[in-house]
Amino acid sequence: MFELKSLIDITDLTPEEIDELIATAEDIIENPDKYREKCKYKKLATLFFEPSTRTRLSFEAAMLELGGSVIGFSESNSSSASKGESVSDTVKVVSCYADIIAMRHPKEGAPMIASMRSDVPVINAGDGGHNHPTQTLADLLTIKREKGHFDNLTIGFCGDLKFGRTVHSLINAMVRYKNVKFVFISPQELKIPDYIKTEVLDANSIQYCETSSLEHYMSELDILYMTRVQRERFFNEADYVRLKDSYVLTNEKLQSAKEDMCVLHPLPRVNEISVDVDDNPRACYFKQVKNGKYIREALILKMLGIE
Ligand code: CP
């Protein structure tokens, strides 16, 4: 059993702790009845200052399936943040009511500030273009179940690699495994940030290449991680409109891919994966959604110190 006060960044977890979470999630999948009352009398607060479907509802479903209950809000306008209350005060107050908090905020670093003020564990459910550690846990559980291992994988990331917090978090997680290679597929304006290249990729001697072509490296990939061009991260609508349809994955483009390549996407999707691909055996993004609930159950149990 590991001790984790809060989860702000995926590197707050060691690879061994991630293995432990994955093992628990797989046990929950196999033996759901064993876990039905594990969180009886415990409360999760979901504080979402930014919209969400998957992350908020999967956290809530996870807590309900563990026998606990849920309080919270799904937009800042329905909380006293709209009256000018600070994140610190909001979290201090909510930690008087709940045993654990999952928080999403448009500002990078807000969940970290919250964790310093809270009396209960805080989970970062996505902060601006920075991090999304529980999406990464869902991604890792999916990779483990589909590929069986994390070493020796070539992963293509496609789309918004500049603002994509799910991309940044998954890179941080994957650089800790052996012989992992990355292909970064993006338009010039949405390339992976320089600080990730120097502080994460170069610092860990990771092999990577950058391209604007979705097709060029397709046959070499074990995983293709598609992402949405995020309207909410642009300052200028014209730039968003120009870039939004940069990539559209179709069955035709997948013809050169390995038979067992996995297509992942944190979702929501807009146009970047054609709906025809949903029936392609390589499409794993709805499995990824399901896995997100199980790994969040495992995380809640671990962070509350429940065996
Ligand atoms: N993957 C993800 O974070 O989705 P939501 O924005 O719907 O939570």
Boltz pocket constraint, residues with backbone or C-beta under 6 A from the ligand:
constraints:
  - pocket:
      binder: B
      contacts: [[A, 51], [A, 52], [A, 53], [A, 54], [A, 55], [A, 56], [A, 125], [A, 126], [A, 135], [A, 266], [A, 267], [A, 268]]
      max_distance: 6.0
